[in-house]
Amino acid sequence: MLVRPYQIVLPIALSVSGRLSQRFPAILDPGHSHNLSLSAAHVRDWIRMPLRHVRWIRANNVRVPLVEADIDLDGTILHCPEGVSVFPDGHPAAPRLPLLGSRRAGMARNKIKIVIDGMDVTVG
């Protein structure tokens, strides 16, 4: 897994119907415009749970499925009624690592406060 300098990686899990997946790494990306974006490979390798398709979005003019799931962030469930995106294999915009964004259902709606201390290089 390639993590670039200064990227913030958090261990998260998906919550589906009250069941948690194993924890997996996600890059915190406040500029990402969705709750959470995964690739189909991430789902196969890390999630290993059946995910129910709820609707479609478009990324780079290619359809991307949204699946029903919430996000477990350090024991706090982030409710994501819009779902999370799972990019199919070969999609040009598929993330190389899962991206945890700040969309209203993710960080903002759930009132998550993140403090990044550049001097101590810590996140709290």
Phi, psi and omega in degrees: 000127181263116174247126182275158180305140176072005173281143180260118182248128181241142173278124179229171174219159172267143175247118181233114180052040178083355178261139179258139171284174171293159178286147178214160182280141174224139177277126175286118183228089183300340178273352180289133190270016176227170180298301182207133176239130180234163170260162176301326178295322178298319180297315180296316187279325189243322186282307176053038176226150175291135180241133183268123177293135179243329177187187182239152166232175176240136174226125185053038178063023176238137180293139178229128180285145169257137180242155181282118178189152170249173184242130175262115180244100178054044178087354177257127180272122174266111182284129183234077183298337177283343182094183176238151184267138177237105182286129180293159176307136177083357180293134184295339181255011181298132180287144179286332170228155178304142180246121177262112184263188183244022179307155187307326180285332182277263186288309188293309183298326182270008175055044178276129177251126180241128178246123179251117181257102182292332180291316180265354182053055178230158176233133181220000000 
